[in-house]
Amino acid sequence: MSETTPAPTAPPARPALLRFLGGVRTVTGSKFLVEGDRARLLVDCGLFQGVADLRRRNWEKPGVDPSDIHAVVVTHAHLDHCGYLPRLVRHGFRGPVLMSTATARLAEIVLRDSARLQMEAAEHANDHGWSKHRPAKPLYDDADVEQTIKFFDPVPVGGEVEIVGGTRLVLHHGGHILGSTWARLTLEDGHTLAFSGDLGRPGHPLLLPPEPFSGADVLLMESTYGDRRHDHESARRAFASVIARTLARGGTVVVPAFAIDRTEVVLHELAALRAEGTLPPGVPVYVDSPMALAALDVYRDALRARSPELRPEVVARGEAALSPEPFLAARTVQESIDINNTTGPAVVVSSAGMATGGRVLHHLHRTLPDPRNAVVIVGFAAAGTRARDLVDGARVLKMFGEYVPVRAEVADVPHFSAHADADQIIDWLRGAPAPHTTYLVHGEESASAALRDRIDRQLGWTAVVPRSGEAVLVR
């Protein structure tokens, strides 16, 4: 009787490696690399912003050969989560960029605007000689963005898709901005990783709360507000108060606002103030940001399509929910200049939200020296940004190569943020099975540490604040 030789069995897959390439102990530059036997994936691909040491990291090699990355998953369209994509493509990445359909539309707007701003900044620096680089160059340009958009591959939220080598992805609504998601990866060895992206707060005025966390072996949890609690009603009162007293003294209110979502939330609030009389009918509201206006069109399309991400009461109001008439859009440079030349009471909403660039700088340059005016910071202001300098009480602000005195009123209303606060994060996690390890990312070091301690104390989970460049096994 002859013996049969058993068929050879494939060796078990080695544990995947997770590497933290950005978004660690800072709120910018989110990049997380997952390396398995057959798949190398990058989750989020953001720009570093803020202090010079962080911005310089955008010019460094990305920590992995981009041509070796099979795919990128993007949780949402903010620059600190998608803004490095054109640089990755410039250096050889050629795989699919997986994201929700709304994120694909918004990310295209964000990347085109980012390239334009960088090209304009480089040109301005070369014309006026304020850069130490000769010549100054943009991080990427229009051609890089055009090439990047070709790799966008929208996937349905809630449906499972196979990426490569048995690795599967499911996106869940994140409630942070339109199209935002949290992502769940199932690796070829069966282990699971969840990435919160930026988690929305349940009280977002436009969007429904994030879908519940359903568990994973490893969780990467954002911690932007890991040491703070939002008080939305106090924020609304503070916002209304600074609007009223500034207009009463004949001043202009400048609101630096992120072009994606924050502008829509501010417009929604101004529409409510207009309806209740706090914002007088004759005072114009200007939106001076081509990117914000393009994003507003995406939100309006979502309203018309009755998107399942939007609150039913917002859908019922339609476009009126985002239109504090008279509402004047500045799309061209000349229209922006015309706003900057106006006098008398007005509200100007302009990007960028942290005042790191964009048209808002021209409005700040004009309004900051006049004590009748006010600047309202309505979201998180990262260290090293002009918005943080204003919140911290700076008496001068440097822009366009010169110092501008700060005599206008500065109001800090961070509770307009679209991020979940510490209590809301704990509530989102509570009830899910404990991950093997929870990594606190996308937060300044003190916020991440505070949330780590709360997760350990209240949930009994193993929580860690990783270091930049650190690699860990996925168990």
Secondary structure, DSSP 8 states (H G I E B T S, - for coil): ----------------EEEEEESSSSSS--EEEEE-SS-EEEEEE----SSHHHHHGGGS--SS-GGG--EEE-S--SHHHHTTHHHHHHTT--S-EEE-HHHHHHHHHHHHHHHHHHHHHHHHHHHHT-SSSSS---SS-HHHHHHHHTTEEE--TT-EEEEETTEEEEEEE-SSSTT-EEEEEE-TTS-EEEE--S-B-TT-SSB---------SEEEEE-TTTT----HHHHHHHHHHHHHHHHHTT-EEEEE--TTTHHHHHHHHHHHHHHHTSS-TTS-EEEE-HHHHHHHHHHHHHHHTT-TTB-HHHHHHGGGGG--SSEEEE-SHHHHHHHHT--SSEEEEES-TTSSSSTHHHHHHHHTT-TT-EEEE-S---TTSHHHHHHTT-SEEEETTEEEE--SEEEE-GGG-SB--HHHHHHHHTTS---SEEEEESS-HHHHHHHHHHIIIII---EE---TT-EEE--
